[in-house]
């Protein structure tokens, strides 16, 4: 649970009961992911593989490094600015 404090900073509360479940798709638990097949670590960050992203079945539009849906950082920036602006 996350809420905003009086200065706009995030305050983290108790861990939800379903915290071990991937928030992107509730039917796949984080413990079901296989390192090397579904993800790998790069500079301390977990990077999802294209194989896993395809298995997940949709684009999250976060310009993932291995996005199989061809959603790039440039497209994300254009969508953030508004329609028709690149």
PDB file with one MODEL, atoms N, CA, C and O in Angstrom:
MODEL        1
ATOM      1  N   UNK A   1       0.839  -1.176   0.000  1.00  0.00           N
ATOM      2  CA  UNK A   1       0.000   0.000   0.000  1.00  0.00           C
ATOM      3  C   UNK A   1       0.886   1.242   0.000  1.00  0.00           C
ATOM      4  O   UNK A   1       1.797   1.356   0.820  1.00  0.00           O
ATOM      5  N   UNK A   2       0.630   2.148  -0.893  1.00  0.00           N
ATOM      6  CA  UNK A   2       1.413   3.373  -1.006  1.00  0.00           C
ATOM      7  C   UNK A   2       0.453   4.549  -0.904  1.00  0.00           C
ATOM      8  O   UNK A   2      -0.608   4.559  -1.528  1.00  0.00           O
ATOM      9  N   UNK A   3       0.840   5.536  -0.110  1.00  0.00           N
ATOM     10  CA  UNK A   3       0.031   6.746  -0.017  1.00  0.00           C
ATOM     11  C   UNK A   3       0.967   7.933   0.010  1.00  0.00           C
ATOM     12  O   UNK A   3       2.164   7.779   0.250  1.00  0.00           O
ATOM     13  N   UNK A   4       0.442   9.092  -0.231  1.00  0.00           N
ATOM     14  CA  UNK A   4       1.244  10.319  -0.265  1.00  0.00           C
ATOM     15  C   UNK A   4       1.268  10.961   1.119  1.00  0.00           C
ATOM     16  O   UNK A   4       0.254  11.018   1.813  1.00  0.00           O
ATOM     17  N   UNK A   5       2.441  11.438   1.499  1.00  0.00           N
ATOM     18  CA  UNK A   5       2.587  12.159   2.748  1.00  0.00           C
ATOM     19  C   UNK A   5       2.246  13.624   2.551  1.00  0.00           C
ATOM     20  O   UNK A   5       1.815  14.021   1.468  1.00  0.00           O
ATOM     21  N   UNK A   6       2.437  14.431   3.586  1.00  0.00           N
ATOM     22  CA  UNK A   6       2.059  15.836   3.507  1.00  0.00           C
ATOM     23  C   UNK A   6       2.898  16.628   2.514  1.00  0.00           C
ATOM     24  O   UNK A   6       2.455  17.674   2.040  1.00  0.00           O
ATOM     25  N   UNK A   7       4.104  16.152   2.188  1.00  0.00           N
ATOM     26  CA  UNK A   7       4.950  16.844   1.210  1.00  0.00           C
ATOM     27  C   UNK A   7       4.964  16.148  -0.138  1.00  0.00           C
ATOM     28  O   UNK A   7       5.824  16.436  -0.970  1.00  0.00           O
ATOM     29  N   UNK A   8       4.027  15.236  -0.370  1.00  0.00           N
ATOM     30  CA  UNK A   8       3.929  14.567  -1.647  1.00  0.00           C
ATOM     31  C   UNK A   8       4.828  13.356  -1.798  1.00  0.00           C
ATOM     32  O   UNK A   8       4.827  12.714  -2.848  1.00  0.00           O
ATOM     33  N   UNK A   9       5.600  13.028  -0.759  1.00  0.00           N
ATOM     34  CA  UNK A   9       6.472  11.860  -0.829  1.00  0.00           C
ATOM     35  C   UNK A   9       5.656  10.597  -0.602  1.00  0.00           C
ATOM     36  O   UNK A   9       4.645  10.602   0.100  1.00  0.00           O
ATOM     37  N   UNK A  10       6.123   9.514  -1.217  1.00  0.00           N
ATOM     38  CA  UNK A  10       5.423   8.249  -1.054  1.00  0.00           C
ATOM     39  C   UNK A  10       5.716   7.661   0.319  1.00  0.00           C
ATOM     40  O   UNK A  10       6.854   7.677   0.789  1.00  0.00           O
ATOM     41  N   UNK A  11       4.676   7.145   0.946  1.00  0.00           N
ATOM     42  CA  UNK A  11       4.801   6.470   2.229  1.00  0.00           C
ATOM     43  C   UNK A  11       4.362   5.037   2.005  1.00  0.00           C
ATOM     44  O   UNK A  11       3.243   4.784   1.559  1.00  0.00           O
ATOM     45  N   UNK A  12       5.249   4.099   2.315  1.00  0.00           N
ATOM     46  CA  UNK A  12       4.948   2.699   2.084  1.00  0.00           C
ATOM     47  C   UNK A  12       4.341   2.084   3.331  1.00  0.00           C
ATOM     48  O   UNK A  12       4.884   2.205   4.429  1.00  0.00           O
ATOM     49  N   UNK A  13       3.209   1.423   3.146  1.00  0.00           N
ATOM     50  CA  UNK A  13       2.511   0.799   4.254  1.00  0.00           C
ATOM     51  C   UNK A  13       2.787  -0.694   4.302  1.00  0.00           C
ATOM     52  O   UNK A  13       3.848  -1.150   3.875  1.00  0.00           O
ATOM     53  N   UNK A  14       1.849  -1.441   4.812  1.00  0.00           N
ATOM     54  CA  UNK A  14       2.000  -2.874   4.934  1.00  0.00           C
ATOM     55  C   UNK A  14       2.011  -3.536   3.562  1.00  0.00           C
ATOM     56  O   UNK A  14       1.409  -3.054   2.602  1.00  0.00           O
ATOM     57  N   UNK A  15       2.709  -4.640   3.512  1.00  0.00           N
ATOM     58  CA  UNK A  15       2.773  -5.411   2.264  1.00  0.00           C
ATOM     59  C   UNK A  15       1.432  -6.105   2.041  1.00  0.00           C
ATOM     60  O   UNK A  15       0.934  -6.784   2.939  1.00  0.00           O
ATOM     61  N   UNK A  16       0.836  -5.943   0.850  1.00  0.00           N
ATOM     62  CA  UNK A  16      -0.436  -6.609   0.581  1.00  0.00           C
ATOM     63  C   UNK A  16      -0.264  -8.124   0.552  1.00  0.00           C
ATOM     64  O   UNK A  16       0.835  -8.626   0.318  1.00  0.00           O
ATOM     65  N   UNK A  17      -1.344  -8.843   0.789  1.00  0.00           N
ATOM     66  CA  UNK A  17      -1.292 -10.303   0.828  1.00  0.00           C
ATOM     67  C   UNK A  17      -0.828 -10.894  -0.493  1.00  0.00           C
ATOM     68  O   UNK A  17      -0.147 -11.920  -0.501  1.00  0.00           O
ATOM     69  N   UNK A  18      -1.181 -10.270  -1.610  1.00  0.00           N
ATOM     70  CA  UNK A  18      -0.830 -10.801  -2.927  1.00  0.00           C
ATOM     71  C   UNK A  18       0.410 -10.137  -3.503  1.00  0.00           C
ATOM     72  O   UNK A  18       0.539 -10.044  -4.724  1.00  0.00           O
ATOM     73  N   UNK A  19       1.329  -9.672  -2.659  1.00  0.00           N
ATOM     74  CA  UNK A  19       2.510  -8.956  -3.130  1.00  0.00           C
ATOM     75  C   UNK A  19       3.454  -9.829  -3.946  1.00  0.00           C
ATOM     76  O   UNK A  19       4.252  -9.309  -4.725  1.00  0.00           O
ATOM     77  N   UNK A  20       3.379 -11.144  -3.781  1.00  0.00           N
ATOM     78  CA  UNK A  20       4.273 -12.019  -4.534  1.00  0.00           C
ATOM     79  C   UNK A  20       3.742 -12.306  -5.938  1.00  0.00           C
ATOM     80  O   UNK A  20       4.379 -13.035  -6.699  1.00  0.00           O
ATOM     81  N   UNK A  21       2.594 -11.747  -6.288  1.00  0.00           N
ATOM     82  CA  UNK A  21       2.020 -11.935  -7.612  1.00  0.00           C
ATOM     83  C   UNK A  21       2.391 -10.749  -8.489  1.00  0.00           C
ATOM     84  O   UNK A  21       2.289  -9.597  -8.068  1.00  0.00           O
ATOM     85  N   UNK A  22       2.818 -11.037  -9.696  1.00  0.00           N
ATOM     86  CA  UNK A  22       3.189  -9.993 -10.644  1.00  0.00           C
ATOM     87  C   UNK A  22       1.987  -9.087 -10.901  1.00  0.00           C
ATOM     88  O   UNK A  22       0.922  -9.589 -11.261  1.00  0.00           O
ATOM     89  N   UNK A  23       2.118  -7.766 -10.728  1.00  0.00           N
ATOM     90  CA  UNK A  23       0.974  -6.871 -10.913  1.00  0.00           C
ATOM     91  C   UNK A  23       0.521  -6.763 -12.362  1.00  0.00           C
ATOM     92  O   UNK A  23      -0.589  -6.300 -12.626  1.00  0.00           O
ATOM     93  N   UNK A  24       1.369  -7.186 -13.315  1.00  0.00           N
ATOM     94  CA  UNK A  24       1.021  -7.059 -14.714  1.00  0.00           C
ATOM     95  C   UNK A  24       0.018  -8.110 -15.159  1.00  0.00           C
ATOM     96  O   UNK A  24      -0.833  -7.842 -16.007  1.00  0.00           O
ATOM     97  N   UNK A  25       0.112  -9.286 -14.598  1.00  0.00           N
ATOM     98  CA  UNK A  25      -0.811 -10.347 -14.948  1.00  0.00           C
ATOM     99  C   UNK A  25      -0.980 -11.230 -13.717  1.00  0.00           C
ATOM    100  O   UNK A  25      -0.063 -11.972 -13.364  1.00  0.00           O
ATOM    101  N   UNK A  26      -2.096 -11.166 -13.082  1.00  0.00           N
ATOM    102  CA  UNK A  26      -2.317 -11.833 -11.811  1.00  0.00           C
ATOM    103  C   UNK A  26      -2.194 -13.355 -11.860  1.00  0.00           C
ATOM    104  O   UNK A  26      -1.998 -13.987 -10.823  1.00  0.00           O
ATOM    105  N   UNK A  27      -2.308 -13.955 -13.055  1.00  0.00           N
ATOM    106  CA  UNK A  27      -2.260 -15.404 -13.141  1.00  0.00           C
ATOM    107  C   UNK A  27      -0.829 -15.943 -13.128  1.00  0.00           C
ATOM    108  O   UNK A  27      -0.646 -17.152 -12.986  1.00  0.00           O
ATOM    109  N   UNK A  28       0.188 -15.095 -13.272  1.00  0.00           N
ATOM    110  CA  UNK A  28       1.576 -15.537 -13.232  1.00  0.00           C
ATOM    111  C   UNK A  28       2.216 -14.993 -11.962  1.00  0.00           C
ATOM    112  O   UNK A  28       2.334 -13.780 -11.786  1.00  0.00           O
ATOM    113  N   UNK A  29       2.626 -15.893 -11.086  1.00  0.00           N
ATOM    114  CA  UNK A  29       3.296 -15.484  -9.858  1.00  0.00           C
ATOM    115  C   UNK A  29       4.763 -15.220 -10.163  1.00  0.00           C
ATOM    116  O   UNK A  29       5.338 -15.854 -11.047  1.00  0.00           O
ATOM    117  N   UNK A  30       5.367 -14.294  -9.442  1.00  0.00           N
ATOM    118  CA  UNK A  30       6.772 -13.965  -9.643  1.00  0.00           C
ATOM    119  C   UNK A  30       7.629 -15.215  -9.450  1.00  0.00           C
ATOM    120  O   UNK A  30       8.642 -15.381 -10.129  1.00  0.00           O
ATOM    121  N   UNK A  31       7.235 -16.085  -8.540  1.00  0.00           N
ATOM    122  CA  UNK A  31       7.996 -17.307  -8.299  1.00  0.00           C
ATOM    123  C   UNK A  31       7.957 -18.258  -9.488  1.00  0.00           C
ATOM    124  O   UNK A  31       8.786 -19.165  -9.566  1.00  0.00           O
ATOM    125  N   UNK A  32       7.014 -18.080 -10.420  1.00  0.00           N
ATOM    126  CA  UNK A  32       6.920 -18.917 -11.610  1.00  0.00           C
ATOM    127  C   UNK A  32       7.878 -18.477 -12.710  1.00  0.00           C
ATOM    128  O   UNK A  32       8.095 -19.227 -13.662  1.00  0.00           O
ATOM    129  N   UNK A  33       8.461 -17.278 -12.608  1.00  0.00           N
ATOM    130  CA  UNK A  33       9.392 -16.794 -13.617  1.00  0.00           C
ATOM    131  C   UNK A  33      10.716 -17.540 -13.507  1.00  0.00           C
ATOM    132  O   UNK A  33      11.165 -17.856 -12.406  1.00  0.00           O
ATOM    133  N   UNK A  34      11.338 -17.821 -14.644  1.00  0.00           N
ATOM    134  CA  UNK A  34      12.604 -18.548 -14.675  1.00  0.00           C
ATOM    135  C   UNK A  34      13.706 -17.619 -15.132  1.00  0.00           C
ATOM    136  O   UNK A  34      13.640 -17.047 -16.220  1.00  0.00           O
ATOM    137  N   UNK A  35      14.730 -17.470 -14.285  1.00  0.00           N
ATOM    138  CA  UNK A  35      15.847 -16.600 -14.643  1.00  0.00           C
ATOM    139  C   UNK A  35      16.546 -17.150 -15.881  1.00  0.00           C
ATOM    140  O   UNK A  35      16.790 -18.353 -15.975  1.00  0.00           O
ATOM    141  N   UNK A  36      16.866 -16.284 -16.819  1.00  0.00           N
ATOM    142  CA  UNK A  36      17.505 -16.676 -18.057  1.00  0.00           C
ATOM    143  C   UNK A  36      16.503 -16.940 -19.165  1.00  0.00           C
ATOM    144  O   UNK A  36      16.811 -16.742 -20.340  1.00  0.00           O
ATOM    145  N   UNK A  37      15.315 -17.380 -18.807  1.00  0.00           N
ATOM    146  CA  UNK A  37      14.273 -17.635 -19.794  1.00  0.00           C
ATOM    147  C   UNK A  37      13.245 -16.506 -19.833  1.00  0.00           C
ATOM    148  O   UNK A  37      12.888 -16.023 -20.908  1.00  0.00           O
ATOM    149  N   UNK A  38      12.771 -16.087 -18.655  1.00  0.00           N
ATOM    150  CA  UNK A  38      11.762 -15.034 -18.559  1.00  0.00           C
ATOM    151  C   UNK A  38      12.357 -13.673 -18.204  1.00  0.00           C
ATOM    152  O   UNK A  38      11.769 -12.635 -18.511  1.00  0.00           O
ATOM    153  N   UNK A  39      13.513 -13.679 -17.561  1.00  0.00           N
ATOM    154  CA  UNK A  39      14.147 -12.423 -17.142  1.00  0.00           C
ATOM    155  C   UNK A  39      15.625 -12.651 -16.916  1.00  0.00           C
ATOM    156  O   UNK A  39      16.089 -13.788 -16.829  1.00  0.00           O
ATOM    157  N   UNK A  40      16.371 -11.535 -16.821  1.00  0.00           N
ATOM    158  CA  UNK A  40      17.774 -11.564 -16.422  1.00  0.00           C
ATOM    159  C   UNK A  40      18.057 -10.265 -15.691  1.00  0.00           C
ATOM    160  O   UNK A  40      17.262  -9.328 -15.755  1.00  0.00           O
ATOM    161  N   UNK A  41      19.178 -10.203 -15.000  1.00  0.00           N
ATOM    162  CA  UNK A  41      19.548  -8.997 -14.275  1.00  0.00           C
ATOM    163  C   UNK A  41      20.652  -8.262 -15.024  1.00  0.00           C
ATOM    164  O   UNK A  41      21.630  -8.859 -15.472  1.00  0.00           O
ATOM    165  N   UNK A  42      20.469  -6.953 -15.147  1.00  0.00           N
ATOM    166  CA  UNK A  42      21.448  -6.104 -15.806  1.00  0.00           C
ATOM    167  C   UNK A  42      21.679  -4.883 -14.927  1.00  0.00           C
ATOM    168  O   UNK A  42      20.757  -4.104 -14.686  1.00  0.00           O
ATOM    169  N   UNK A  43      22.891  -4.716 -14.454  1.00  0.00           N
ATOM    170  CA  UNK A  43      23.243  -3.603 -13.547  1.00  0.00           C
ATOM    171  C   UNK A  43      22.281  -3.505 -12.367  1.00  0.00           C
ATOM    172  O   UNK A  43      21.890  -2.409 -11.963  1.00  0.00           O
ATOM    173  N   UNK A  44      21.907  -4.649 -11.824  1.00  0.00           N
ATOM    174  CA  UNK A  44      21.050  -4.682 -10.644  1.00  0.00           C
ATOM    175  C   UNK A  44      19.562  -4.562 -10.924  1.00  0.00           C
ATOM    176  O   UNK A  44      18.757  -4.590  -9.993  1.00  0.00           O
ATOM    177  N   UNK A  45      19.180  -4.430 -12.189  1.00  0.00           N
ATOM    178  CA  UNK A  45      17.773  -4.303 -12.551  1.00  0.00           C
ATOM    179  C   UNK A  45      17.276  -5.581 -13.218  1.00  0.00           C
ATOM    180  O   UNK A  45      18.011  -6.218 -13.972  1.00  0.00           O
ATOM    181  N   UNK A  46      16.043  -5.948 -12.944  1.00  0.00           N
ATOM    182  CA  UNK A  46      15.429  -7.114 -13.565  1.00  0.00           C
ATOM    183  C   UNK A  46      14.884  -6.716 -14.930  1.00  0.00           C
ATOM    184  O   UNK A  46      14.076  -5.793 -15.032  1.00  0.00           O
ATOM    185  N   UNK A  47      15.323  -7.408 -15.979  1.00  0.00           N
ATOM    186  CA  UNK A  47      14.912  -7.112 -17.347  1.00  0.00           C
ATOM    187  C   UNK A  47      14.118  -8.300 -17.869  1.00  0.00           C
ATOM    188  O   UNK A  47      14.616  -9.426 -17.882  1.00  0.00           O
ATOM    189  N   UNK A  48      12.888  -8.057 -18.300  1.00  0.00           N
ATOM    190  CA  UNK A  48      12.050  -9.115 -18.843  1.00  0.00           C
ATOM    191  C   UNK A  48      12.474  -9.420 -20.277  1.00  0.00           C
ATOM    192  O   UNK A  48      12.815  -8.514 -21.038  1.00  0.00           O
ATOM    193  N   UNK A  49      12.451 -10.700 -20.638  1.00  0.00           N
ATOM    194  CA  UNK A  49      12.833 -11.100 -21.991  1.00  0.00           C
ATOM    195  C   UNK A  49      11.654 -10.928 -22.945  1.00  0.00           C
ATOM    196  O   UNK A  49      10.500 -10.856 -22.523  1.00  0.00           O
ATOM    197  N   UNK A  50      11.969 -10.864 -24.247  1.00  0.00           N
ATOM    198  CA  UNK A  50      10.923 -10.756 -25.270  1.00  0.00           C
ATOM    199  C   UNK A  50      10.017 -11.977 -25.223  1.00  0.00           C
ATOM    200  O   UNK A  50       8.809 -11.866 -25.431  1.00  0.00           O
ATOM    201  N   UNK A  51      10.594 -13.140 -24.949  1.00  0.00           N
ATOM    202  CA  UNK A  51       9.804 -14.372 -24.857  1.00  0.00           C
ATOM    203  C   UNK A  51       8.731 -14.241 -23.766  1.00  0.00           C
ATOM    204  O   UNK A  51       7.573 -14.600 -23.982  1.00  0.00           O
ATOM    205  N   UNK A  52       9.127 -13.725 -22.594  1.00  0.00           N
ATOM    206  CA  UNK A  52       8.157 -13.548 -21.512  1.00  0.00           C
ATOM    207  C   UNK A  52       7.119 -12.490 -21.877  1.00  0.00           C
ATOM    208  O   UNK A  52       5.927 -12.673 -21.626  1.00  0.00           O
ATOM    209  N   UNK A  53       7.568 -11.389 -22.467  1.00  0.00           N
ATOM    210  CA  UNK A  53       6.640 -10.308 -22.806  1.00  0.00           C
ATOM    211  C   UNK A  53       5.597 -10.780 -23.819  1.00  0.00           C
ATOM    212  O   UNK A  53       4.437 -10.373 -23.750  1.00  0.00           O
ATOM    213  N   UNK A  54       6.000 -11.629 -24.753  1.00  0.00           N
ATOM    214  CA  UNK A  54       5.035 -12.212 -25.693  1.00  0.00           C
ATOM    215  C   UNK A  54       4.076 -13.156 -24.972  1.00  0.00           C
ATOM    216  O   UNK A  54       2.877 -13.175 -25.252  1.00  0.00           O
ATOM    217  N   UNK A  55       4.625 -13.945 -24.031  1.00  0.00           N
ATOM    218  CA  UNK A  55       3.795 -14.876 -23.264  1.00  0.00           C
ATOM    219  C   UNK A  55       2.775 -14.117 -22.416  1.00  0.00           C
ATOM    220  O   UNK A  55       1.657 -14.586 -22.201  1.00  0.00           O
ATOM    221  N   UNK A  56       3.177 -12.935 -21.936  1.00  0.00           N
ATOM    222  CA  UNK A  56       2.263 -12.111 -21.139  1.00  0.00           C
ATOM    223  C   UNK A  56       1.076 -11.667 -21.980  1.00  0.00           C
ATOM    224  O   UNK A  56      -0.045 -11.595 -21.477  1.00  0.00           O
ATOM    225  N   UNK A  57       1.309 -11.370 -23.253  1.00  0.00           N
ATOM    226  CA  UNK A  57       0.215 -11.158 -24.173  1.00  0.00           C
ATOM    227  C   UNK A  57      -0.212  -9.738 -24.485  1.00  0.00           C
ATOM    228  O   UNK A  57      -1.178  -9.555 -25.225  1.00  0.00           O
ATOM    229  N   UNK A  58       0.453  -8.728 -23.962  1.00  0.00           N
ATOM    230  CA  UNK A  58       0.103  -7.347 -24.279  1.00  0.00           C
ATOM    231  C   UNK A  58       1.286  -6.424 -24.028  1.00  0.00           C
ATOM    232  O   UNK A  58       2.219  -6.779 -23.308  1.00  0.00           O
ATOM    233  N   UNK A  59       1.242  -5.245 -24.621  1.00  0.00           N
ATOM    234  CA  UNK A  59       2.282  -4.236 -24.435  1.00  0.00           C
ATOM    235  C   UNK A  59       1.895  -3.320 -23.284  1.00  0.00           C
ATOM    236  O   UNK A  59       0.771  -2.820 -23.233  1.00  0.00           O
ATOM    237  N   UNK A  60       2.823  -3.100 -22.364  1.00  0.00           N
ATOM    238  CA  UNK A  60       2.555  -2.223 -21.217  1.00  0.00           C
ATOM    239  C   UNK A  60       2.854  -0.759 -21.550  1.00  0.00           C
ATOM    240  O   UNK A  60       2.556   0.130 -20.753  1.00  0.00           O
ATOM    241  N   UNK A  61       3.442  -0.505 -22.725  1.00  0.00           N
ATOM    242  CA  UNK A  61       3.780   0.840 -23.197  1.00  0.00           C
ATOM    243  C   UNK A  61       4.757   1.569 -22.276  1.00  0.00           C
ATOM    244  O   UNK A  61       4.650   2.778 -22.072  1.00  0.00           O
ATOM    245  N   UNK A  62       5.716   0.810 -21.719  1.00  0.00           N
ATOM    246  CA  UNK A  62       6.766   1.395 -20.896  1.00  0.00           C
ATOM    247  C   UNK A  62       8.111   1.398 -21.603  1.00  0.00           C
ATOM    248  O   UNK A  62       9.136   1.677 -20.981  1.00  0.00           O
ATOM    249  N   UNK A  63       8.119   1.093 -22.894  1.00  0.00           N
ATOM    250  CA  UNK A  63       9.346   1.048 -23.709  1.00  0.00           C
ATOM    251  C   UNK A  63      10.359   0.086 -23.107  1.00  0.00           C
ATOM    252  O   UNK A  63      11.519   0.442 -22.901  1.00  0.00           O
ATOM    253  N   UNK A  64       9.914  -1.133 -22.828  1.00  0.00           N
ATOM    254  CA  UNK A  64      10.788  -2.171 -22.266  1.00  0.00           C
ATOM    255  C   UNK A  64      11.963  -2.428 -23.210  1.00  0.00           C
ATOM    256  O   UNK A  64      11.820  -2.319 -24.428  1.00  0.00           O
ATOM    257  N   UNK A  65      13.102  -2.762 -22.654  1.00  0.00           N
ATOM    258  CA  UNK A  65      14.313  -3.000 -23.437  1.00  0.00           C
ATOM    259  C   UNK A  65      14.092  -4.054 -24.518  1.00  0.00           C
ATOM    260  O   UNK A  65      14.568  -3.881 -25.640  1.00  0.00           O
ATOM    261  N   UNK A  66      13.391  -5.129 -24.216  1.00  0.00           N
ATOM    262  CA  UNK A  66      13.187  -6.226 -25.161  1.00  0.00           C
ATOM    263  C   UNK A  66      11.765  -6.282 -25.696  1.00  0.00           C
ATOM    264  O   UNK A  66      11.256  -7.370 -25.967  1.00  0.00           O
ATOM    265  N   UNK A  67      11.127  -5.164 -25.850  1.00  0.00           N
ATOM    266  CA  UNK A  67       9.720  -5.130 -26.264  1.00  0.00           C
ATOM    267  C   UNK A  67       9.515  -5.779 -27.633  1.00  0.00           C
ATOM    268  O   UNK A  67      10.058  -5.306 -28.631  1.00  0.00           O
ATOM    269  N   UNK A  68       8.733  -6.863 -27.684  1.00  0.00           N
ATOM    270  CA  UNK A  68       8.464  -7.510 -28.965  1.00  0.00           C
ATOM    271  C   UNK A  68       7.364  -6.809 -29.758  1.00  0.00           C
ATOM    272  O   UNK A  68       7.087  -7.181 -30.898  1.00  0.00           O
ATOM    273  N   UNK A  69       6.739  -5.803 -29.161  1.00  0.00           N
ATOM    274  CA  UNK A  69       5.633  -5.085 -29.795  1.00  0.00           C
ATOM    275  C   UNK A  69       6.100  -3.796 -30.465  1.00  0.00           C
ATOM    276  O   UNK A  69       5.278  -2.988 -30.898  1.00  0.00           O
ATOM    277  N   UNK A  70       7.421  -3.598 -30.550  1.00  0.00           N
ATOM    278  CA  UNK A  70       8.030  -2.442 -31.210  1.00  0.00           C
ATOM    279  C   UNK A  70       7.586  -1.109 -30.605  1.00  0.00           C
ATOM    280  O   UNK A  70       7.390  -0.128 -31.323  1.00  0.00           O
ATOM    281  N   UNK A  71       7.432  -1.084 -29.297  1.00  0.00           N
ATOM    282  CA  UNK A  71       7.110   0.166 -28.611  1.00  0.00           C
ATOM    283  C   UNK A  71       8.422   0.740 -28.099  1.00  0.00           C
ATOM    284  O   UNK A  71       9.023   0.175 -27.186  1.00  0.00           O
ATOM    285  N   UNK A  72       8.877   1.847 -28.664  1.00  0.00           N
ATOM    286  CA  UNK A  72      10.180   2.419 -28.341  1.00  0.00           C
ATOM    287  C   UNK A  72      10.055   3.622 -27.413  1.00  0.00           C
ATOM    288  O   UNK A  72       8.963   4.139 -27.176  1.00  0.00           O
ATOM    289  N   UNK A  73      11.214   4.054 -26.892  1.00  0.00           N
ATOM    290  CA  UNK A  73      11.227   5.245 -26.037  1.00  0.00           C
ATOM    291  C   UNK A  73      10.726   6.468 -26.802  1.00  0.00           C
ATOM    292  O   UNK A  73      10.051   7.330 -26.241  1.00  0.00           O
ATOM    293  N   UNK A  74      11.067   6.532 -28.100  1.00  0.00           N
ATOM    294  CA  UNK A  74      10.642   7.659 -28.914  1.00  0.00           C
ATOM    295  C   UNK A  74       9.108   7.713 -29.010  1.00  0.00           C
ATOM    296  O   UNK A  74       8.508   8.782 -28.899  1.00  0.00           O
ATOM    297  N   UNK A  75       8.488   6.548 -29.218  1.00  0.00           N
ATOM    298  CA  UNK A  75       7.023   6.492 -29.277  1.00  0.00           C
ATOM    299  C   UNK A  75       6.413   6.857 -27.930  1.00  0.00           C
ATOM    300  O   UNK A  75       5.387   7.535 -27.876  1.00  0.00           O
ATOM    301  N   UNK A  76       7.048   6.405 -26.825  1.00  0.00           N
ATOM    302  CA  UNK A  76       6.539   6.723 -25.493  1.00  0.00           C
ATOM    303  C   UNK A  76       6.588   8.231 -25.256  1.00  0.00           C
ATOM    304  O   UNK A  76       5.628   8.813 -24.751  1.00  0.00           O
ATOM    305  N   UNK A  77       7.708   8.865 -25.621  1.00  0.00           N
ATOM    306  CA  UNK A  77       7.834  10.317 -25.452  1.00  0.00           C
ATOM    307  C   UNK A  77       6.796  11.054 -26.289  1.00  0.00           C
ATOM    308  O   UNK A  77       6.225  12.046 -25.839  1.00  0.00           O
ATOM    309  N   UNK A  78       6.549  10.571 -27.513  1.00  0.00           N
ATOM    310  CA  UNK A  78       5.559  11.200 -28.391  1.00  0.00           C
ATOM    311  C   UNK A  78       4.165  11.090 -27.790  1.00  0.00           C
ATOM    312  O   UNK A  78       3.396  12.050 -27.838  1.00  0.00           O
ATOM    313  N   UNK A  79       3.825   9.926 -27.220  1.00  0.00           N
ATOM    314  CA  UNK A  79       2.505   9.755 -26.600  1.00  0.00           C
ATOM    315  C   UNK A  79       2.357  10.623 -25.357  1.00  0.00           C
ATOM    316  O   UNK A  79       1.275  11.137 -25.076  1.00  0.00           O
ATOM    317  N   UNK A  80       3.470  10.787 -24.602  1.00  0.00           N
ATOM    318  CA  UNK A  80       3.418  11.622 -23.411  1.00  0.00           C
ATOM    319  C   UNK A  80       3.207  13.096 -23.751  1.00  0.00           C
ATOM    320  O   UNK A  80       2.553  13.820 -23.001  1.00  0.00           O
ATOM    321  N   UNK A  81       3.764  13.545 -24.890  1.00  0.00           N
ATOM    322  CA  UNK A  81       3.606  14.936 -25.320  1.00  0.00           C
ATOM    323  C   UNK A  81       2.214  15.219 -25.853  1.00  0.00           C
ATOM    324  O   UNK A  81       1.696  16.327 -25.718  1.00  0.00           O
ATOM    325  N   UNK A  82       1.627  14.222 -26.448  1.00  0.00           N
ATOM    326  CA  UNK A  82       0.288  14.412 -27.020  1.00  0.00           C
ATOM    327  C   UNK A  82       0.213  13.843 -28.423  1.00  0.00           C
ATOM    328  O   UNK A  82       1.240  13.504 -29.010  1.00  0.00           O
ATOM    329  N   UNK A  83      -0.988  13.734 -28.968  1.00  0.00           N
ATOM    330  CA  UNK A  83      -1.160  13.158 -30.281  1.00  0.00           C
ATOM    331  C   UNK A  83      -0.540  14.009 -31.382  1.00  0.00           C
ATOM    332  O   UNK A  83      -0.670  15.234 -31.384  1.00  0.00           O
ATOM    333  N   UNK A  84       0.139  13.342 -32.322  1.00  0.00           N
ATOM    334  CA  UNK A  84       0.687  14.028 -33.481  1.00  0.00           C
ATOM    335  C   UNK A  84       1.983  14.785 -33.250  1.00  0.00           C
ATOM    336  O   UNK A  84       2.429  15.507 -34.141  1.00  0.00           O
ATOM    337  N   UNK A  85       2.610  14.645 -32.071  1.00  0.00           N
ATOM    338  CA  UNK A  85       3.856  15.354 -31.783  1.00  0.00           C
ATOM    339  C   UNK A  85       4.964  14.347 -31.531  1.00  0.00           C
ATOM    340  O   UNK A  85       4.805  13.439 -30.714  1.00  0.00           O
ATOM    341  N   UNK A  86       6.091  14.499 -32.228  1.00  0.00           N
ATOM    342  CA  UNK A  86       7.231  13.603 -32.039  1.00  0.00           C
ATOM    343  C   UNK A  86       8.438  14.408 -31.626  1.00  0.00           C
ATOM    344  O   UNK A  86       9.512  13.845 -31.413  1.00  0.00           O
TER     345      UNK A  86
ENDMDL
END
